[in-house]
């Protein structure tokens, strides 16, 4: 069944690319869209949180992480407690610190946080489980997201869920998830996977997963992993 897994994984990358491409076309006269993965607009009420975001938007994630930890330890981000925790977990996740990131997201979810924060925490917790190869736990976390995430995260969530389903051998469910993603992206249709081995599909499982870029995030993907909205 490796050929079918590779075909669906390649389809996932294609659909996700279509979704992002469609999202990047601004309406006539509209202001330029925010860079992919940036945080949601917020009013800064704590100077030290603004300092953290300054380094974050400079793609200086190490300084953002260390300054955020220091500000939290000294109680200097009290007006942004939940968002700061979400950002901290995302930064740890982007550096591959899955255990620490997972603890932060679980700690957030144990509190009475806003639906927006809870949804993003469940999404990133799903990524933690995915990266640790706990497929059923990853699926469970992703399905805890209520309603839709911001467009870019929603597309990534559906693609990630499809990858989780593929890993569990649930190919029809994965195709159905990708079809929903394609419809949301405004694509006319998704070609069905026909039985039979196709040329060039052998040995592509790892390459397809690399295309999804869960392993080595670049600057833009580090932002998306750090509490992006």
Residue pairs with C-beta under 8 A, 6 or more apart in sequence:
1 169
1 171
2 201
2 202
2 203
2 205
3 197
3 198
3 201
3 202
4 171
4 193
5 166
5 171
5 205
6 201
6 202
6 203
6 204
6 205
6 208
7 193
7 198
7 201
8 162
8 166
8 171
8 174
8 175
8 178
8 193
9 163
9 166
9 204
9 205
9 208
9 209
9 211
9 212
10 201
10 204
10 208
10 211
11 175
11 178
11 190
11 191
11 193
12 159
12 162
12 163
12 166
12 174
12 178
12 208
12 212
13 159
13 208
13 211
13 212
15 159
15 178
15 181
15 182
15 185
15 187
15 190
16 155
16 156
16 159
16 181
16 212
18 182
18 185
18 187
19 155
19 181
19 182
19 184
19 185
19 187
20 36
20 152
20 155
22 185
22 186
22 187
23 33
23 151
23 152
23 155
24 33
26 32
26 33
35 220
35 223
36 152
36 220
36 223
36 224
37 152
37 220
37 221
37 222
37 223
37 224
37 225
37 226
37 228
38 57
38 223
38 228
38 229
39 53
39 56
39 83
39 87
39 223
39 226
39 227
39 228
39 229
40 116
40 150
40 229
42 80
42 83
44 50
44 53
44 80
45 79
45 80
46 71
46 76
46 77
46 78
46 79
46 80
47 76
48 67
48 71
48 76
48 77
49 71
49 76
49 77
49 79
49 80
49 84
51 67
51 71
52 64
52 67
52 68
52 71
52 77
52 84
52 87
53 64
55 61
55 63
55 64
55 67
56 64
56 87
56 223
56 226
59 219
59 222
59 223
61 91
61 94
61 95
61 222
61 226
64 87
64 91
65 88
65 91
65 92
65 95
68 77
68 84
68 87
68 88
68 91
69 88
71 77
71 84
72 84
72 88
77 84
82 108
82 111
82 113
82 114
82 117
83 117
83 227
85 104
85 107
85 108
86 105
86 108
86 117
86 120
86 121
86 124
86 227
87 226
87 227
88 104
89 101
89 104
89 105
89 108
89 121
89 124
89 227
90 101
90 124
90 225
90 226
90 227
90 228
91 222
91 225
91 226
92 100
92 101
92 104
93 101
93 124
93 127
93 128
93 225
93 226
94 217
94 221
94 222
94 225
94 226
96 131
98 128
98 131
98 132
101 124
101 128
102 125
102 128
102 129
105 121
105 122
105 124
105 125
105 128
106 125
108 117
108 118
108 121
109 118
109 121
109 122
109 125
113 121
115 146
115 147
116 229
118 146
119 145
119 146
119 147
119 149
120 149
120 153
120 227
120 229
122 141
122 142
122 144
122 145
123 141
123 142
123 145
123 149
123 153
123 156
123 157
124 225
124 227
125 141
126 138
126 139
126 141
126 142
126 157
126 160
126 161
126 164
127 138
127 160
127 214
127 225
129 135
129 137
129 138
129 141
130 138
130 160
130 163
130 164
130 214
131 214
133 167
135 164
135 167
135 168
136 168
138 160
138 164
139 161
139 164
139 165
139 168
142 157
142 160
142 161
142 164
143 161
145 157
148 154
149 157
149 229
150 228
150 229
152 224
152 228
153 224
153 228
153 229
154 184
155 181
155 184
155 185
156 224
158 177
158 178
158 180
158 181
158 184
159 178
159 181
159 212
160 212
160 214
161 177
162 174
162 177
162 178
162 181
163 174
163 209
163 212
165 171
165 173
165 174
165 177
166 174
171 193
175 190
175 192
175 193
178 190
179 190
182 189
182 190
209 215
213 221
217 224
217 225
